[in-house]
Amino acid sequence: MNIAAVTACTIGVAHTYIAKEKLIEAAQDRGHHICVETQGNIGIEDELSSEVIREADVIILAADISVAHQERFAGKPIVRVSSAVAIKQPKKLITTIEHKLSQENLL
């Protein structure tokens, strides 16, 4: 599965980057490819390219604030969770997404 994700928290510092690392670790452990953009107090980092978005099977928005430029994800399955979910339960999140997309024949 190809995953594109955006992480963002209210302060835009610690939780943003911890969520990114946890999502990457969980996705890679399950054999998936993931690219993660962060939106924090210093702006957007590792911005998702149009190619990454186009090839993504799912978009994960692990954010406690509004994610900028969401229109980029039009037509893609989007999973919205808090940064806390991405930090505390990243493996469960990934397996839940796998199951849901499999049921909908999107994988």
ABEGO torsion letter per residue (X at the ends): XBBBBBBBBAAGBAAAAAAAAAAAAAAAAAGBBBBBBBBBAAEBBGBBBAAAAAABABBBBBBABBBBGAAAABGBBBBBBBAAAAAAAAAAAAAAAAAAAAAAGAX
